[in-house]
């Protein structure tokens, strides 16, 4: 692979597992580096619809997903090109560093480690040392040595209970030859609010700016920012490639607290190709623009706003009018809203748009999580029948009834049939998986 001129150095912020505090470290680091006058390009490794919005708030620059399971080299190159003009790249990992799909005889396929290797970025491992001291070094040493080809910058020790606890933990790290880049004292106020899909959305945080500023101050006090900057490395960049093409010229895109899960590389690619994005808010009872060529409802949390959506008469009427002659597509939460009804956690049914016969329930919760490969039985905006798509599914809602024609044959990452096939009726299509990209070969 040929390196771009002026490719900025980068780092991967990862952890042994979820829940160790890497997101708060990531946000504090992004803001602290930005406050130091650097142009910081954030990234998220893996399929995450929520964290990039927090990254944008912290860095002042749009964050993009790298996904080595779903994306080919061309798309990875198109996304890596978004780092142009940055002084440093900082990526946040998903789950544990080596956690990924165990398929095709590989472990960690699609993992944060795989992203870091592809980009040449050293790993900063955030370790929760609560309940241990020198033993934390064994964890760090295991992660450092698990793949000797993976560059390893060092560790940030999180939730350190006392100066004595820090001394003991540092002794273990020194004995193991692990560089300690920072020690964060235990503080209960550093945890971001969560709900059933993980963090709340950035737009819902009661005072996100103050929280991020606090994280930055906390990191500046307890982390060696100069050492972290010095550890960043520029690897072989991927060849630039256009981002995905738009599915229409004028796209009415639902965007509010109920519908916000869109991958940044898709919307950026649509705009770069000259498409017009026309946002509208179903929660504010706004209809899609009458002259839009396509109405697109992304995922989100319609189950938390079902009563408001049921009462949004202008939104529902406008969407029905649009669907008489032009395409409408919904993903996950958007798919649920296009259905006939949605039952909330209290067992109350709310009437949705009714463009599909789908009945869903959040009262009867079922965990659905994983990569999806879909082969279309019917076209959707931007893709013909027979096209193979890659995406990700993450929701707790159950299907009570789905009377419409199936949209696709859907498989998990190992090629096993998945239950949620999506559906279509007239000009309306919907899926429970979030589109990442179409396969090119």
HELIX and SHEET records of a PDB file:
HELIX    1   1 UNK A   22  UNK A   35  1                                  14    
HELIX    2   2 UNK A   51  UNK A   59  1                                   9    
HELIX    3   3 UNK A   73  UNK A   80  1                                   8    
HELIX    4   4 UNK A   81  UNK A   83  5                                   3    
HELIX    5   5 UNK A  112  UNK A  119  1                                   8    
HELIX    6   6 UNK A  135  UNK A  146  1                                  12    
HELIX    7   7 UNK A  163  UNK A  176  1                                  14    
HELIX    8   8 UNK A  188  UNK A  190  5                                   3    
HELIX    9   9 UNK A  202  UNK A  204  5                                   3    
HELIX   10  10 UNK A  208  UNK A  222  1                                  15    
HELIX   11  11 UNK A  225  UNK A  231  1                                   7    
HELIX   12  12 UNK A  264  UNK A  272  1                                   9    
HELIX   13  13 UNK A  282  UNK A  284  5                                   3    
HELIX   14  14 UNK A  302  UNK A  304  5                                   3    
HELIX   15  15 UNK A  306  UNK A  310  1                                   5    
HELIX   16  16 UNK A  313  UNK A  323  1                                  11    
HELIX   17  17 UNK A  333  UNK A  338  1                                   6    
SHEET    1   A 7 UNK A  64  UNK A  66  0                                        
SHEET    2   A 7 UNK A  40  UNK A  45  1                                        
SHEET    3   A 7 UNK A  88  UNK A  92  1                                        
SHEET    4   A 7 UNK A   9  UNK A  15  1                                        
SHEET    5   A 7 UNK A 122  UNK A 128  1                                        
SHEET    6   A 7 UNK A 152  UNK A 160  1                                        
SHEET    7   A 7 UNK A 180  UNK A 185  1                                        
SHEET    1   B 2 UNK A 194  UNK A 195  0                                        
SHEET    2   B 2 UNK A 198  UNK A 199 -1                                        
SHEET    1   C 7 UNK A 276  UNK A 280  0                                        
SHEET    2   C 7 UNK A 250  UNK A 254  1                                        
SHEET    3   C 7 UNK A 294  UNK A 297  1                                        
SHEET    4   C 7 UNK A 327  UNK A 331  1                                        
SHEET    5   C 7 UNK A 428  UNK A 431  1                                        
SHEET    6   C 7 UNK A 423  UNK A 425 -1                                        
SHEET    7   C 7 UNK A 405  UNK A 406 -1                                        
SHEET    1   D 2 UNK A 259  UNK A 261  0                                        
SHEET    2   D 2 UNK A 299  UNK A 300 -1                                        
SHEET    1   E 4 UNK A 349  UNK A 351  0                                        
SHEET    2   E 4 UNK A 341  UNK A 343 -1                                        
SHEET    3   E 4 UNK A 359  UNK A 361  1                                        
SHEET    4   E 4 UNK A 398  UNK A 401 -1                                        
SHEET    1   F 4 UNK A 408  UNK A 411  0                                        
SHEET    2   F 4 UNK A 368  UNK A 376 -1                                        
SHEET    3   F 4 UNK A 388  UNK A 395 -1                                        
SHEET    4   F 4 UNK A 434  UNK A 438 -1                                        
END                                                                             
